[in-house]
Amino acid sequence: MSPRPYRLPSSVLAVALVGTLIYLFARGPVADLFRSLANLWSLGLIFASGATLVWFAYSVCLRRLLRVRRIANLRLRRMLTEGQSDSSNLRPD
């Protein structure tokens, strides 16, 4: 059984064709509107790629560093409390 190729609905293709034709032959405010929408789309893509980069840096690098630091602080705190309890047990009051 061969896989069926994915086909866009004809309405989507019609809207894309009409939009392309309007963009190609439009003058004045309609062309400016399409350019503005294209600029907004580009800005959204730039924002999405920046957010993905920040998420990757946090998830891979920063989260590991914060985890190592938290574990080191817990160990140090436990050693200090054990040292205080040992020193208080050794002192005769």
VMD Tcl script that builds the backbone (N, CA, C; Angstrom):
set m [mol new atoms 279]
animate dup $m
set s [atomselect $m all]
$s set {name element resname resid chain x y z} {
  {N N MET 1 A 0.847 -1.169 0.000}
  {CA C MET 1 A 0.000 0.000 0.000}
  {C C MET 1 A 0.899 1.241 0.000}
  {N N SER 2 A 0.770 2.070 -1.002}
  {CA C SER 2 A 1.593 3.265 -1.103}
  {C C SER 2 A 0.944 4.418 -0.336}
  {N N PRO 3 A 1.760 5.278 0.271}
  {CA C PRO 3 A 1.188 6.403 1.020}
  {C C PRO 3 A 0.520 7.403 0.072}
  {N N ARG 4 A -0.575 7.960 0.574}
  {CA C ARG 4 A -1.297 8.954 -0.216}
  {C C ARG 4 A -0.613 10.302 -0.092}
  {N N PRO 5 A -0.377 10.992 -1.179}
  {CA C PRO 5 A 0.261 12.311 -1.067}
  {C C PRO 5 A -0.694 13.317 -0.433}
  {N N TYR 6 A -0.103 14.227 0.345}
  {CA C TYR 6 A -0.916 15.253 0.997}
  {C C TYR 6 A -1.284 16.320 -0.020}
  {N N ARG 7 A -2.550 16.655 -0.059}
  {CA C ARG 7 A -3.022 17.682 -0.980}
  {C C ARG 7 A -3.786 18.756 -0.221}
  {N N LEU 8 A -3.452 19.990 -0.542}
  {CA C LEU 8 A -4.161 21.106 0.066}
  {C C LEU 8 A -5.569 21.187 -0.506}
  {N N PRO 9 A -6.528 21.605 0.314}
  {CA C PRO 9 A -7.871 21.818 -0.222}
  {C C PRO 9 A -7.847 22.907 -1.294}
  {N N SER 10 A -8.761 22.815 -2.224}
  {CA C SER 10 A -8.769 23.769 -3.332}
  {C C SER 10 A -9.062 25.189 -2.850}
  {N N SER 11 A -9.797 25.339 -1.736}
  {CA C SER 11 A -10.088 26.676 -1.228}
  {C C SER 11 A -8.812 27.365 -0.736}
  {N N VAL 12 A -7.905 26.607 -0.132}
  {CA C VAL 12 A -6.646 27.182 0.338}
  {C C VAL 12 A -5.813 27.632 -0.854}
  {N N LEU 13 A -5.774 26.800 -1.870}
  {CA C LEU 13 A -5.026 27.178 -3.062}
  {C C LEU 13 A -5.630 28.405 -3.738}
  {N N ALA 14 A -6.954 28.505 -3.743}
  {CA C ALA 14 A -7.617 29.653 -4.350}
  {C C ALA 14 A -7.306 30.930 -3.577}
  {N N VAL 15 A -7.344 30.858 -2.262}
  {CA C VAL 15 A -7.037 32.036 -1.438}
  {C C VAL 15 A -5.585 32.458 -1.645}
  {N N ALA 16 A -4.670 31.491 -1.703}
  {CA C ALA 16 A -3.266 31.817 -1.930}
  {C C ALA 16 A -3.068 32.451 -3.304}
  {N N LEU 17 A -3.753 31.940 -4.312}
  {CA C LEU 17 A -3.633 32.499 -5.654}
  {C C LEU 17 A -4.190 33.909 -5.727}
  {N N VAL 18 A -5.365 34.123 -5.128}
  {CA C VAL 18 A -5.971 35.460 -5.137}
  {C C VAL 18 A -5.094 36.441 -4.364}
  {N N GLY 19 A -4.575 36.020 -3.225}
  {CA C GLY 19 A -3.696 36.885 -2.447}
  {C C GLY 19 A -2.433 37.247 -3.197}
  {N N THR 20 A -1.859 36.276 -3.892}
  {CA C THR 20 A -0.657 36.549 -4.687}
  {C C THR 20 A -0.950 37.514 -5.823}
  {N N LEU 21 A -2.080 37.315 -6.503}
  {CA C LEU 21 A -2.434 38.220 -7.608}
  {C C LEU 21 A -2.713 39.633 -7.105}
  {N N ILE 22 A -3.404 39.761 -5.988}
  {CA C ILE 22 A -3.669 41.097 -5.428}
  {C C ILE 22 A -2.347 41.773 -5.063}
  {N N TYR 23 A -1.429 40.992 -4.458}
  {CA C TYR 23 A -0.144 41.564 -4.071}
  {C C TYR 23 A 0.662 42.020 -5.291}
  {N N LEU 24 A 0.618 41.222 -6.349}
  {CA C LEU 24 A 1.406 41.556 -7.533}
  {C C LEU 24 A 0.885 42.778 -8.274}
  {N N PHE 25 A -0.431 42.912 -8.338}
  {CA C PHE 25 A -1.005 43.981 -9.153}
  {C C PHE 25 A -1.616 45.120 -8.347}
  {N N ALA 26 A -1.503 45.083 -7.041}
  {CA C ALA 26 A -2.111 46.125 -6.217}
  {C C ALA 26 A -1.251 47.379 -6.229}
  {N N ARG 27 A -1.913 48.497 -6.083}
  {CA C ARG 27 A -1.219 49.778 -6.000}
  {C C ARG 27 A -1.693 50.492 -4.720}
  {N N GLY 28 A -0.818 51.293 -4.187}
  {CA C GLY 28 A -1.191 52.178 -3.091}
  {C C GLY 28 A -1.418 51.468 -1.770}
  {N N PRO 29 A -2.558 51.771 -1.137}
  {CA C PRO 29 A -2.781 51.303 0.234}
  {C C PRO 29 A -2.868 49.782 0.368}
  {N N VAL 30 A -3.372 49.097 -0.667}
  {CA C VAL 30 A -3.484 47.640 -0.564}
  {C C VAL 30 A -2.096 47.005 -0.545}
  {N N ALA 31 A -1.207 47.484 -1.371}
  {CA C ALA 31 A 0.164 46.967 -1.376}
  {C C ALA 31 A 0.860 47.284 -0.053}
  {N N ASP 32 A 0.610 48.470 0.484}
  {CA C ASP 32 A 1.195 48.823 1.774}
  {C C ASP 32 A 0.665 47.910 2.879}
  {N N LEU 33 A -0.626 47.566 2.791}
  {CA C LEU 33 A -1.207 46.654 3.781}
  {C C LEU 33 A -0.524 45.292 3.719}
  {N N PHE 34 A -0.328 44.770 2.522}
  {CA C PHE 34 A 0.336 43.477 2.384}
  {C C PHE 34 A 1.788 43.541 2.858}
  {N N ARG 35 A 2.466 44.630 2.583}
  {CA C ARG 35 A 3.844 44.771 3.059}
  {C C ARG 35 A 3.884 44.847 4.588}
  {N N SER 36 A 2.916 45.540 5.157}
  {CA C SER 36 A 2.861 45.630 6.619}
  {C C SER 36 A 2.591 44.261 7.240}
  {N N LEU 37 A 1.690 43.501 6.638}
  {CA C LEU 37 A 1.422 42.148 7.148}
  {C C LEU 37 A 2.654 41.259 7.013}
  {N N ALA 38 A 3.373 41.399 5.911}
  {CA C ALA 38 A 4.597 40.619 5.733}
  {C C ALA 38 A 5.650 41.016 6.767}
  {N N ASN 39 A 5.739 42.303 7.079}
  {CA C ASN 39 A 6.688 42.761 8.092}
  {C C ASN 39 A 6.320 42.227 9.473}
  {N N LEU 40 A 5.016 42.212 9.781}
  {CA C LEU 40 A 4.582 41.660 11.069}
  {C C LEU 40 A 4.893 40.168 11.149}
  {N N TRP 41 A 4.671 39.463 10.042}
  {CA C TRP 41 A 4.978 38.037 10.013}
  {C C TRP 41 A 6.472 37.811 10.245}
  {N N SER 42 A 7.321 38.614 9.619}
  {CA C SER 42 A 8.766 38.482 9.798}
  {C C SER 42 A 9.167 38.786 11.238}
  {N N LEU 43 A 8.557 39.803 11.809}
  {CA C LEU 43 A 8.844 40.136 13.206}
  {C C LEU 43 A 8.439 38.996 14.130}
  {N N GLY 44 A 7.312 38.386 13.860}
  {CA C GLY 44 A 6.880 37.248 14.666}
  {C C GLY 44 A 7.837 36.073 14.549}
  {N N LEU 45 A 8.342 35.819 13.345}
  {CA C LEU 45 A 9.304 34.733 13.167}
  {C C LEU 45 A 10.611 35.019 13.893}
  {N N ILE 46 A 11.060 36.269 13.859}
  {CA C ILE 46 A 12.285 36.644 14.575}
  {C C ILE 46 A 12.088 36.467 16.084}
  {N N PHE 47 A 10.930 36.878 16.587}
  {CA C PHE 47 A 10.637 36.721 18.011}
  {C C PHE 47 A 10.589 35.240 18.394}
  {N N ALA 48 A 9.957 34.433 17.567}
  {CA C ALA 48 A 9.860 32.997 17.858}
  {C C ALA 48 A 11.241 32.340 17.860}
  {N N SER 49 A 12.100 32.715 16.921}
  {CA C SER 49 A 13.437 32.120 16.897}
  {C C SER 49 A 14.264 32.582 18.102}
  {N N GLY 50 A 14.112 33.838 18.501}
  {CA C GLY 50 A 14.820 34.311 19.694}
  {C C GLY 50 A 14.341 33.618 20.958}
  {N N ALA 51 A 13.029 33.430 21.066}
  {CA C ALA 51 A 12.485 32.738 22.233}
  {C C ALA 51 A 12.947 31.283 22.272}
  {N N THR 52 A 13.044 30.650 21.117}
  {CA C THR 52 A 13.537 29.272 21.060}
  {C C THR 52 A 14.993 29.205 21.491}
  {N N LEU 53 A 15.790 30.165 21.067}
  {CA C LEU 53 A 17.201 30.194 21.453}
  {C C LEU 53 A 17.354 30.393 22.958}
  {N N VAL 54 A 16.565 31.295 23.534}
  {CA C VAL 54 A 16.631 31.534 24.981}
  {C C VAL 54 A 16.181 30.291 25.741}
  {N N TRP 55 A 15.110 29.651 25.278}
  {CA C TRP 55 A 14.637 28.430 25.932}
  {C C TRP 55 A 15.702 27.339 25.882}
  {N N PHE 56 A 16.367 27.192 24.729}
  {CA C PHE 56 A 17.411 26.177 24.602}
  {C C PHE 56 A 18.567 26.467 25.551}
  {N N ALA 57 A 18.991 27.720 25.612}
  {CA C ALA 57 A 20.100 28.083 26.502}
  {C C ALA 57 A 19.723 27.813 27.953}
  {N N TYR 58 A 18.482 28.123 28.330}
  {CA C TYR 58 A 18.047 27.864 29.702}
  {C C TYR 58 A 17.990 26.374 29.986}
  {N N SER 59 A 17.377 25.621 29.080}
  {CA C SER 59 A 17.158 24.205 29.351}
  {C C SER 59 A 18.453 23.404 29.346}
  {N N VAL 60 A 19.408 23.776 28.523}
  {CA C VAL 60 A 20.629 22.981 28.417}
  {C C VAL 60 A 21.704 23.488 29.380}
  {N N CYS 61 A 21.973 24.761 29.365}
  {CA C CYS 61 A 23.121 25.291 30.120}
  {C C CYS 61 A 22.748 25.769 31.515}
  {N N LEU 62 A 21.853 26.712 31.572}
  {CA C LEU 62 A 21.595 27.391 32.835}
  {C C LEU 62 A 20.955 26.477 33.866}
  {N N ARG 63 A 20.055 25.595 33.433}
  {CA C ARG 63 A 19.385 24.728 34.389}
  {C C ARG 63 A 20.375 23.773 35.043}
  {N N ARG 64 A 21.339 23.283 34.279}
  {CA C ARG 64 A 22.363 22.410 34.867}
  {C C ARG 64 A 23.219 23.150 35.882}
  {N N LEU 65 A 23.615 24.371 35.536}
  {CA C LEU 65 A 24.439 25.147 36.463}
  {C C LEU 65 A 23.682 25.454 37.754}
  {N N LEU 66 A 22.411 25.808 37.631}
  {CA C LEU 66 A 21.618 26.084 38.831}
  {C C LEU 66 A 21.432 24.834 39.683}
  {N N ARG 67 A 21.280 23.688 39.048}
  {CA C ARG 67 A 21.124 22.432 39.789}
  {C C ARG 67 A 22.409 22.094 40.542}
  {N N VAL 68 A 23.549 22.239 39.892}
  {CA C VAL 68 A 24.829 21.951 40.549}
  {C C VAL 68 A 25.031 22.885 41.730}
  {N N ARG 69 A 24.708 24.149 41.554}
  {CA C ARG 69 A 24.867 25.118 42.647}
  {C C ARG 69 A 23.944 24.795 43.821}
  {N N ARG 70 A 22.695 24.407 43.511}
  {CA C ARG 70 A 21.743 24.078 44.583}
  {C C ARG 70 A 22.214 22.858 45.358}
  {N N ILE 71 A 22.733 21.849 44.667}
  {CA C ILE 71 A 23.220 20.651 45.352}
  {C C ILE 71 A 24.421 20.986 46.223}
  {N N ALA 72 A 25.324 21.827 45.731}
  {CA C ALA 72 A 26.498 22.218 46.516}
  {C C ALA 72 A 26.075 22.991 47.770}
  {N N ASN 73 A 25.090 23.869 47.632}
  {CA C ASN 73 A 24.615 24.621 48.795}
  {C C ASN 73 A 23.950 23.706 49.812}
  {N N LEU 74 A 23.198 22.711 49.350}
  {CA C LEU 74 A 22.586 21.767 50.285}
  {C C LEU 74 A 23.633 20.957 51.034}
  {N N ARG 75 A 24.669 20.522 50.329}
  {CA C ARG 75 A 25.747 19.767 50.986}
  {C C ARG 75 A 26.476 20.619 52.010}
  {N N LEU 76 A 26.758 21.871 51.640}
  {CA C LEU 76 A 27.450 22.764 52.567}
  {C C LEU 76 A 26.600 23.021 53.807}
  {N N ARG 77 A 25.308 23.256 53.608}
  {CA C ARG 77 A 24.409 23.499 54.745}
  {C C ARG 77 A 24.335 22.273 55.648}
  {N N ARG 78 A 24.281 21.083 55.061}
  {CA C ARG 78 A 24.226 19.860 55.861}
  {C C ARG 78 A 25.526 19.667 56.637}
  {N N MET 79 A 26.663 19.956 55.996}
  {CA C MET 79 A 27.939 19.818 56.695}
  {C C MET 79 A 28.034 20.817 57.845}
  {N N LEU 80 A 27.542 22.034 57.629}
  {CA C LEU 80 A 27.595 23.032 58.707}
  {C C LEU 80 A 26.700 22.634 59.876}
  {N N THR 81 A 25.519 22.147 59.589}
  {CA C THR 81 A 24.628 21.736 60.689}
  {C C THR 81 A 25.182 20.520 61.412}
  {N N GLU 82 A 25.787 19.581 60.693}
  {CA C GLU 82 A 26.404 18.430 61.353}
  {C C GLU 82 A 27.603 18.862 62.190}
  {N N GLY 83 A 28.365 19.826 61.675}
  {CA C GLY 83 A 29.505 20.325 62.441}
  {C C GLY 83 A 29.067 21.039 63.706}
  {N N GLN 84 A 27.984 21.791 63.631}
  {CA C GLN 84 A 27.475 22.481 64.821}
  {C C GLN 84 A 26.930 21.480 65.830}
  {N N SER 85 A 26.238 20.465 65.346}
  {CA C SER 85 A 25.688 19.485 66.288}
  {C C SER 85 A 26.805 18.655 66.919}
  {N N ASP 86 A 27.868 18.343 66.167}
  {CA C ASP 86 A 28.999 17.613 66.734}
  {C C ASP 86 A 29.738 18.453 67.767}
  {N N SER 87 A 29.923 19.731 67.473}
  {CA C SER 87 A 30.659 20.595 68.413}
  {C C SER 87 A 29.832 20.845 69.660}
  {N N SER 88 A 28.512 20.897 69.533}
  {CA C SER 88 A 27.689 21.103 70.731}
  {C C SER 88 A 27.620 19.842 71.574}
  {N N ASN 89 A 27.774 18.668 70.975}
  {CA C ASN 89 A 27.789 17.422 71.748}
  {C C ASN 89 A 29.107 17.212 72.477}
  {N N LEU 90 A 30.184 17.805 71.998}
  {CA C LEU 90 A 31.481 17.630 72.620}
  {C C LEU 90 A 31.686 18.553 73.824}
  {N N ARG 91 A 30.986 19.662 73.863}
  {CA C ARG 91 A 31.167 20.636 74.956}
  {C C ARG 91 A 30.439 20.157 76.213}
  {N N PRO 92 A 31.152 20.071 77.286}
  {CA C PRO 92 A 30.449 19.762 78.538}
  {C C PRO 92 A 29.881 21.038 79.139}
  {N N ASP 93 A 28.584 21.072 79.318}
  {CA C ASP 93 A 27.948 22.281 79.891}
  {C C ASP 93 A 27.677 22.126 81.346}
}
mol reanalyze $m
mol bondsrecalc $m
mol representation Tube
mol addrep $m
